[in-house]
Amino acid sequence: LRLGKAEVRRRAVLVPLDLRGKANALLPTGFAQEAMRHAVGLHNKHHQPDPQSSKRVSFGLIRMANIGPLVDVALELYRLPWPAGVRVHLCTYHSQFPLLIRSAIEHQLDQTLNRRQPDAVFALPDIRQHLDENPEPDHLFIVLGSPVTEVGRDHDYDWAVVEPSSMRSLIQLAGRVRRHREGECSTPNIRVFDTNLRHFSSPNQPAFCKPGFETAQFPLQPHSLGQLMAPDEVAVIDARPRIVAREKLQPRSRLVDLEHARMQATMLPLPPSSSMLNAASWWQLAPADALLTAVLPQQQPFRDDPMQDVDLELRPNEDGDDYTLVLVIDDKQGRRGDKTYIEAEKSNNKRIPDAKVQGEHITAWGVSDYMEALTDLATAMEISTELCAKRFGTLSLPENTNGWRFHPALGFTKDRS
C-alpha cells in the first residue's frame, strides 16, 4: 500500500529488440546498436549540467544477463560510430575480473554513483579529468554490467537500458535508478528490451533463464514482455508484483506468476501424489524420510554450480613489465595450503588488443592497465609485486578447454574460437 502511494522516481517503457534472422555472430552488433540508440536518447532527457563547463553529463547503466555476450557487446560499442558531439566513457563491470581490478571498479563506482549531493560528482578528480580533457558537449558515463550491478550496490544512476531476465531482476535494477535523489520522474528513465538475446541465440528454448526462472518444466509460451507483463507492471516498476501474488496464477503467460509458481513449488508442501521433495519436506515428512537422509540435499544442493571452476593468477614476469597467466592448483599430496602453479599464458590467455578497446568518441573508464594497478597497490602496501599478485591478482573462472579472452578493461570471458 505504501509503495503505491510513494512518489514515482523511475518510470519504464518496453522497447523492441528485433534481431530475427541474424546469425549468432551478429547478435552482439545488433544489440549494441540498439543499446547505443537508447543510451543517447535517455541521456538527452536525463542529463545534468556540469557547473564548471555547462557540458551535459549523465551516468547510465546498460544491464545484460550474461558475461560472454556482454564482452562481445562492449567490443561492438567501442567499434560503432557514436554521434558527433558525444563522448562516451565506458566501464565494463562483471564478476570475472582479477580481484584488484574488480575492487578498483567497485571503489570507483561507489564514489561516482553516490548522488546524495548531486553536484558532488563533478568535483571528483576522475570525473573532472574526463570532462576537462574531452571537448564534446555531451558526456555519457556508462556502466555496461552483468547482474552484479543489481544486488548489494548502493548506486544511483540517471537512467538504465535493460536486457530482461526476470521480474525480480527488473525490480532490483530499478532500485538503482534515482536511488538517492528525491523528486517525481515524469519521463521514462528505464528502457527495457521486450525480449533478450537468448531468445534469438537459442530459439524454441527457455529464454528467461541463466539467470531467470524459466525452465523446460516451467516454460513461458511467449517470450515478449509486452505479452508477459501487465501495462502497470511496466510503467512503474516496484516490488508490489513480487510481494502480492494473484489468487490464480498463470505461470505460462505471465512473468511474475512464473516466479511465484517456482517459489511455491520449491518452498510449499507438494500434493500427496507427488514423488518429488522440496524445502517443505524437511518439516512436512517424518525425520526418517527427510531429515536424516541425504536425498533432499542431493536433489537441491546448496549453491549448486554444475560448472567446475579453476583458480588463476595474473603473475608479473621476471622483468616486471608484463604479466603471465598461471593456473593455481591445490597440492593434495603436500602440506596443507601448498600450491602448484602451471603456466597457462600461451595456451589459455587470448589477449584482446588495446586497439579494440578504444574508438573515435569512446574510451575506457576505469582501470585498463593491470601492471600499473598491481605496481601501485604493491607500492602502497610496501610489498613486492609478486606477493601482491598472489593476494590480489587472483580469480576463479568456469573451466573452459579453449581458454579465455582477456583485457584489463573487459575482464575475462570464455574463448569460443
N, C-alpha and C positions, 0 to 999 in steps of 0.2 A: 504493500500500500504506500509506504514511504517512497519507494523507488518511482512509483507512478506520479508522485507529486513533486519530485525533485526537478530542479532546473535542468534543461537538456543541454549538456556541453558537447555532445557528439551526436551527429546525425549521419546515417549511412545511405548509400544508394547502390543498387546492383548494376554492374556494367558487363557487357558481353565479352566473352573470351572465345572467339570462334577460330579454332585452329584446325578445323576439319580438313582432311586431305593432305596435310603436311606430313612429311616424313619425320620420324622421331628426332633425327639430327637437326631439323629446322625448327622444332618446337621452342627451344630457348630464344631464338631470334624473334619469333612471333610474340612470345611472352614479353621479351624485353621492349619491343616496340610499343606494345600496349601499356606496359608499366611506365615507360618514359612519357607517353602522351598524358596519362592520368596524373603522373607526378607534377608535370608542368602545369596542368590545369588546376590542381589543388593548390600549388604554390601561388598561382595568380590570385586565388581567393583567400588564402590563409597565410599571408606573409606578415612580417613585422619590419618596420624601417630601422636601419642601423642609425642610432643617434648621431654618430660622427660623420658618416658619408651619405646618409639617406638611401643607401642601397637596400633593396628589398630582400629579406632573408627569411627562410623557413627551414624548419627541422622536421623531416618526414621519415616514415618507415614504409619500406616495401617488404611485406612479410611473405615468405614462401614456406612450403610444407617440408621440403626435403633438401639436404645439403648438396647432393650431386647436381640437380637442376639449378640450384641457387648459384653455384660457382659458374656453371655454364651461362646463366643469365648475366652474372657480373661481367664476364668477359665480353658479352654482347653489348652491355651498357657502355663499356669502355670503347667499343668499336663504333657504335652508332653515332650519327651526326646529331648532336643536340642543337636546339635553336640558337641563332645568333643572339648575343646579349645575355646568355645563360651560362653560369659557371656551376658545375656540379662537384661536390666533394663527397666521395662515396666511401662508406665504411662497411665492409663485409663482416658479418658477425654471426658465428655459429659455434658449435661445441668442439670442432676439430682443429683447434689451434694449439701450438705449444703453450704450456702453462703461462709463461711470462708474457706472451703476446696477448692471450685472452685476458689476462689480468689487466694489461695496459689498455686494451679496448674497453673493458668494463669500467675502469677508472675514468677514462676519457668521457664515456657516455654518462656516467654518474654525475660528473661535473657539469657537462654541457646541458643535459636534459633535466637539471634541477631548475624549474622555471617559476619557482615561488616568487622571485623578483624578476619579472620578465626582461628587464634591460640588463641584468647582471651578466647574461651570456656574452654580451658584446665586449665586456672587459676581460674575458678570458684570453690569455696570450695566444693560445692555439687558434681560436676563432678570429681574433684580431689580426693575426698574421695572414690567414687565408683571405680575409676581406681586403686587407691593405695591399696584398701582392697581386690581386687579380682585378682588372678594371671593369668587368662586366657588371651591369646594374642589378642583375638578379642572381642570387646565390642560393642554391639548394643543397643543404647538408642532409644527405640521405643515408639511412642505415638499411642495408639490404640484409635481412636477418631471417633466421630459422625460428622455430617455436621457442628457442631460449629467450627471445625478446618478450615473451608473454608473461612469464611467471617469475615472481621474485625480484623484479626490477622496478624500482621507483622512478620511472622515466615519464616525461611529459613531451609528447610530440605535437606538432601543429596539425598533422594530417597523416593518413595511412592509406596504402594500397594493399589489398589483401588477397592472397590465394587461399580459398577456404579449405578447411578440413573437418571442422565440427562446430556445433553451436557453442560448446564450452570454450573452444579456442577463440571464436569471434568475441565472446563476452570478455575474456581475459585481455585480448588485444585492444578492444575498445576502451578498456580501463587505462590504457597508456596514452590515449589521445586527450589533450586538455586535462590531464590528471591533476595538475597543481593550480591551475588558473580558473577562477570563478567567472561566471558570465554566460548568458544564454548563447547558444550557437544556432543561427538561423539557416546557414548554408551547409550542405553536407560536407563533412571533413573526413569521411571514410568512404572509400570506393572499394566494393567487394566484387571480385570477379564472380560471374554467375556459375562457374564450374572451375575445375582445377586441371593441372597438366596431366595427372594420372588418367583422367577421363579420356584424353587423346592418345597417350602413350600406351595404355593398356585397355583398349575398347572392349566392351562387353564383360568387364571385370569390375569388382568393387573399386570405387574411385575415392570415396571419402574414408580412407584408411591409411595407416602407417605414416602419420598419425590419423586418428579418426575412429569412429565406432562401427563403420560398415564392415561386414564380413560376408562370406558365402552363405552362412546360416542366417544372417540378418541383412539381406540386400535391400537397397533402395531401388525403386522402379525407375524414376527419372534421376538424372544427375544434374539437374538445373535448379539452382536455388530459387529461381522465380516460381517454381512449382513446389519446392520443398519447404519454403518459408512463407509465413503469412506476411502481408504488407507491413503490419505494425511491428513485427519482429525485426524487419529490416530497417525501417525508418528511424527507430530509436533502439539501439542495441543496449540492453541491460540484462541483469541476471534473472528477471522475472520468469521467462520461459523455462529456465532450468530449475528454479525453486518450486514452481507450482506446475504439476503435471495435469494434463487434461484427463477428464474422467475416462474417456475411451481413447486409447492410444491408436495411432495409425503409423506404426514404425516403418512401413514400406514406402510411405508417401510424404512423411514429414520429418525433417532433420532432427528437430528437438525430441519428437516422440521416439525416434530410434534410440536416442541416448537414454531416455527414461526406460525404455524396454530393455536395453542392455544392462542398465544398472539393476533393474528388478530381477532379471534372470540371474545376475551374479550374486545378489545380496538377499533376496527374499525367498521364503520356503517354496520349493517346487511342488508340482502336483504329485500325489501319491504314486501315480503310474510311472513317473519319470525314473529312469535309471541313473541319471546324472547326479553329481554332487556339486554344491556351490558353498558360498560362505555361510549360509544359514544351516548347513549340515552340521556345523560344529556345535550348535545348541539344540537343533531340532532332533537329531538322531541320538541314539544311546551311545555312551562313550566307547563301547566295544566296536561300534560301527563307524565312528568318526574320529573321536578324539585320540584314540590310541593306535591309529594306523597311519601309514604314510600315503594312503591313496589320495586324499584330498590335496596335500602339497604336491603330489606328482601331477595331478590334473591342473592345479593352479599354482605353479612355482612363484615364489615371491620375487618380484622384479626380474622375471624371466626374460632373457635375451638370447634368442637362438643363434645369433652371430657370435663367433669366437673373436675375442679382442686380442690384439698384440700390443705390447708396450714398446715405445720408441723413444729415442733421444736424438736431438739435434746437437751434435758434439762439435766443438771447434777443432779445426785441423791443426797440424803441427806448427804452421806459420801463423795461426791465429787470425787469418784474413778471410776465412770462409768456414762453412760448417759441413758436416757429413752426417748422413742418417744412419743410425745403428739400431738394430733390434736388441731389446733388453729381455733376457730370459732368466728366470729363477733357476739357480743351480741346485737341483734337488739332491744331488749326490754330495754336495759340500756342506759347509756350515750354514746355519740358518741366516738368511739375508745375503748370501753370496749371489752374485750375478754373473751371467755370461753375456758378452757383448759381441754381436756379429755385424760386420759392415754390410749395409744394405743400400748404400747411396747409388751405386751403379745399376743395381738390378731392380730396385723398388721405388726410387725417387725420381719422378719425371718433373723436373723443374719447369714451371711456366715462365717464359721470358718476361723481363721487365717491360719490354716494348708492348706487351699485350695488356699491361695494367696502367695504361695512360691513353689519353685521347685529346682532341683539339680543345674541347670545352669541359673536360672531366679529369679529375686527379684523385688519387687515393687519399683518404682522410684517416689518419692514424698511423700506427707502426707499419712500416713497409720494408725495414731493413733489420733482419734478425740479429746479425752480428753486432750492429750498433746498439740495439736494445740489450743484448747479452752483456756487452762490454760496459755499458752504462750501469747496469744493475750490479755487476761484479765489482765495479769501482765503488759504487755507493755502499755496498756491503763489506768492502775490503776483503774479498775472497778472490780466488782465481776464476778465470772464465770456465775452466774445466769443471770445477766444483759447482759453479753457478748453473752450468748446463745440466749437471746431474740432478740438481734440485728443481730447476725451473724451466729447463728446455725439454721437458718430457710430455708425452701424451699417450693415450690409448686409442687405437683405431680398429674398426672391424677388419678382420683378416681378409686379404684380397690377393690372389695369386699373381695378378698383374701389377701389384704395387699401387702407388698413389701419385696424384698430381699435387704440386705444392708451389705456393708463392706466399711470402710473409703477409701480403695484403689480402690474400684469398683463403688461406688456411689449406688444410689437406682435404682431398676427396678421392674416391676410388678412380683409378685409371681404367677406362673401359676399352682402350685401344687393343 
